[in-house]
Amino acid sequence: MLEIHYVVDLLVRENTCYGVLAYDRDRRSFRVFRGKVVVLATGGLGRLFEHNTNPEIATGDGIAIAFRAGAEVMDMEFIQFHPTVLNLPGAPRFLISEAVRGEGAYLRNCQGQRFMPRYHDLAELAPRDIVVRAILKEMAVTNSNIVYLDLTHLDPVVVRLRFPNITKTCAAYKLDITVDPIPVAPAAHYMMGGVKTNLVGETSVRGLYACGEVSCPGVHGANRLASNSLLDGLVFGGRIVEETRKFLKDYQPRRPEFACDWLLEPAGIDYAALRKELEVLMGDKVGPVRSGSGLKEALKFFDHWGYLFRHGVEDAGQMEVKNMLQVGEMVAEAALARRESRGGHYRVDYPDTRRRWQKHIIFRR
Ligand SMILES: Cc1cc2nc3c(=O)[nH]c(=O)nc-3n(C[C@H](O)[C@H](O)[C@H](O)COP(=O)(O)OP(=O)(O)OC[C@H]3O[C@@H](n4cnc5c(N)ncnc54)[C@H](O)[C@@H]3O)c2cc1C
């Protein structure tokens, strides 16, 4: 296993994948890895959003890489936001799981009022997207960026026993969850869309497979059920192994040559500042509540930075930002095109689910 290698692009000729181009971060040099089969398993894209639950690597690389290689990318507008993520200055965006609400915790606005029963019959146990929108509405109405998850009415012994990790993490920030309500806010959590695959993990490029959060076999629809993604990785990872065995039986060896066009002149811009700007924009305009005008603003931003694709980059961090731009644009474009609301995609200007939109949006280069 090569830990410090960052995959930059796929080696594709005539819609067949022959390996990857990677960047060795230690040696600061490019390396080519040839392979009869390539499996993308690069995870999600939560890091495109300022507030997210995801690990640092979740920058949508695999989706951008596959798209550039000519693979089909599907359902990019469907992103799941988690309603209850720790929202304390200086603290990480630590996820406070549904189990806490399952145990009987209440959501309260900054005025201490429990609000979920006003939004849904299931109150705090309503689907994630509904709880997220209710929280955002309460925040807007109360002019605050905080709501609270309140466990203080529950038996403290049970709370500590059931949620030792949450108890410990909050305690590190001087919160005793048995007496203090936990400040929470929604954050980007899971990508339902991604590199389109069939039910055995094949993408539209021969020899290229994808599984896990980077992939989109369509099994999570527009709104994944909690806890199904690890299952997805297990099922499709296994199926890919089976499928590639068959693929390799009739494999005809070929060794095309590749030229690297990444060695272009760098743009000389501040990529860290651009990344920050992108993360804020994604949260504001392409987040859990979207509008046509906001999405158009987001697309203007992506159009403006489009010229960067005629320039090279100087390190893996810059490559990551370019991937984020490419993927963010697809999310915004799909969200603008889908003039309805469905699952994780909500448009204030088209709040209803429309039967005629029971279809996928697919990007192909
Ligand atoms: C806080 C949290 C809680 C969750 N809880 C649950 C749960 O309870 N149940 C559930 O089913 N799901 C849960 N999920 C979702 C689930 O964890 C993820 O969907 C899943 O881990 C994704 O796995 P993956 O293998 O696709 O990607 P990852 O586990 O993210 O792995 C991606 C790998 O690809 C590498 N990579 C990325 N880009 C590149 C590149 N350019 N070059 C080389 N390598 C690269 C990364 O370094 C990483 O090793 C949770 C997610 C979060 C964030």
The ligand as an SDF file (V2000), in Angstrom:
LIG
                    3D

 53 58  0  0  0  0  0  0  0  0999 V2000
  -18.8060   11.0970   11.1480 C   0  0  0  0  0  0  0  0  0  0  0  0
  -19.3540   10.0480   10.2140 C   0  0  0  0  0  0  0  0  0  0  0  0
  -20.1430    9.0220   10.7050 C   0  0  0  0  0  0  0  0  0  0  0  0
  -20.6500    8.0520    9.8510 C   0  0  0  0  0  0  0  0  0  0  0  0
  -21.4010    7.0410   10.3540 N   0  0  0  0  0  0  0  0  0  0  0  0
  -21.8150    6.0630    9.5330 C   0  0  0  0  0  0  0  0  0  0  0  0
  -22.5230    4.9320   10.0480 C   0  0  0  0  0  0  0  0  0  0  0  0
  -22.7740    4.8340   11.2450 O   0  0  0  0  0  0  0  0  0  0  0  0
  -22.9090    3.9730    9.1720 N   0  0  0  0  0  0  0  0  0  0  0  0
  -22.6600    4.0520    7.8350 C   0  0  0  0  0  0  0  0  0  0  0  0
  -23.0300    3.1570    7.0780 O   0  0  0  0  0  0  0  0  0  0  0  0
  -21.9970    5.1160    7.3300 N   0  0  0  0  0  0  0  0  0  0  0  0
  -21.5670    6.1030    8.1380 C   0  0  0  0  0  0  0  0  0  0  0  0
  -20.8980    7.1710    7.6190 N   0  0  0  0  0  0  0  0  0  0  0  0
  -20.6130    7.2110    6.1780 C   0  0  0  0  0  0  0  0  0  0  0  0
  -19.4540    6.2780    5.8770 C   0  0  0  0  0  0  0  0  0  0  0  0
  -18.5160    6.3450    6.9300 O   0  0  0  0  0  0  0  0  0  0  0  0
  -18.7700    6.6720    4.5770 C   0  0  0  0  0  0  0  0  0  0  0  0
  -19.7090    6.7700    3.5560 O   0  0  0  0  0  0  0  0  0  0  0  0
  -17.7440    5.6140    4.2170 C   0  0  0  0  0  0  0  0  0  0  0  0
  -16.7690    5.5010    5.2400 O   0  0  0  0  0  0  0  0  0  0  0  0
  -17.0380    5.9490    2.9280 C   0  0  0  0  0  0  0  0  0  0  0  0
  -16.1130    4.9230    2.6990 O   0  0  0  0  0  0  0  0  0  0  0  0
  -15.2420    4.8950    1.3920 P   0  0  0  0  0  0  0  0  0  0  0  0
  -14.4040    3.6640    1.4920 O   0  0  0  0  0  0  0  0  0  0  0  0
  -16.0730    5.1070    0.2070 O   0  0  0  0  0  0  0  0  0  0  0  0
  -14.3050    6.1920    1.5240 O   0  0  0  0  0  0  0  0  0  0  0  0
  -13.2870    6.5980    2.6810 P   0  0  0  0  0  0  0  0  0  0  0  0
  -13.3990    5.7030    3.8560 O   0  0  0  0  0  0  0  0  0  0  0  0
  -13.4680    8.0610    2.8790 O   0  0  0  0  0  0  0  0  0  0  0  0
  -11.8700    6.3120    2.0390 O   0  0  0  0  0  0  0  0  0  0  0  0
  -11.4220    7.0420    0.9340 C   0  0  0  0  0  0  0  0  0  0  0  0
   -9.9410    6.7520    0.7720 C   0  0  0  0  0  0  0  0  0  0  0  0
   -9.4990    7.2600   -0.4900 O   0  0  0  0  0  0  0  0  0  0  0  0
   -8.3060    8.0070   -0.2900 C   0  0  0  0  0  0  0  0  0  0  0  0
   -8.2420    9.0640   -1.3210 N   0  0  0  0  0  0  0  0  0  0  0  0
   -9.1090   10.0740   -1.5620 C   0  0  0  0  0  0  0  0  0  0  0  0
   -8.6970   10.8160   -2.6080 N   0  0  0  0  0  0  0  0  0  0  0  0
   -7.5380   10.2580   -3.0390 C   0  0  0  0  0  0  0  0  0  0  0  0
   -6.6180   10.5630   -4.0900 C   0  0  0  0  0  0  0  0  0  0  0  0
   -6.8040   11.5870   -4.9360 N   0  0  0  0  0  0  0  0  0  0  0  0
   -5.5200    9.7720   -4.2380 N   0  0  0  0  0  0  0  0  0  0  0  0
   -5.3010    8.7180   -3.4130 C   0  0  0  0  0  0  0  0  0  0  0  0
   -6.1440    8.3720   -2.4020 N   0  0  0  0  0  0  0  0  0  0  0  0
   -7.2440    9.1400   -2.2270 C   0  0  0  0  0  0  0  0  0  0  0  0
   -8.4220    8.5800    1.1120 C   0  0  0  0  0  0  0  0  0  0  0  0
   -7.1570    8.9300    1.6200 O   0  0  0  0  0  0  0  0  0  0  0  0
   -9.0860    7.4150    1.8540 C   0  0  0  0  0  0  0  0  0  0  0  0
   -8.1190    6.5020    2.2870 O   0  0  0  0  0  0  0  0  0  0  0  0
  -20.3770    8.1370    8.4630 C   0  0  0  0  0  0  0  0  0  0  0  0
  -19.5910    9.1730    7.9640 C   0  0  0  0  0  0  0  0  0  0  0  0
  -19.0800   10.1220    8.8260 C   0  0  0  0  0  0  0  0  0  0  0  0
  -18.2330   11.2260    8.2530 C   0  0  0  0  0  0  0  0  0  0  0  0
  1  2  1  0
  2  3  1  0
  2 52  2  0
  3  4  2  0
  4  5  1  0
  4 50  1  0
  5  6  2  0
  6  7  1  0
  6 13  1  0
  7  8  2  0
  7  9  1  0
  9 10  1  0
 10 11  2  0
 10 12  1  0
 12 13  2  0
 13 14  1  0
 14 15  1  0
 14 50  1  0
 15 16  1  0
 16 17  1  0
 16 18  1  0
 18 19  1  0
 18 20  1  0
 20 21  1  0
 20 22  1  0
 22 23  1  0
 23 24  1  0
 24 25  2  0
 24 26  1  0
 24 27  1  0
 27 28  1  0
 28 29  2  0
 28 30  1  0
 28 31  1  0
 31 32  1  0
 32 33  1  0
 33 34  1  0
 33 48  1  0
 34 35  1  0
 35 36  1  0
 35 46  1  0
 36 37  1  0
 36 45  1  0
 37 38  2  0
 38 39  1  0
 39 40  1  0
 39 45  2  0
 40 41  1  0
 40 42  2  0
 42 43  1  0
 43 44  2  0
 44 45  1  0
 46 47  1  0
 46 48  1  0
 48 49  1  0
 50 51  2  0
 51 52  1  0
 52 53  1  0
M  END
$$$$
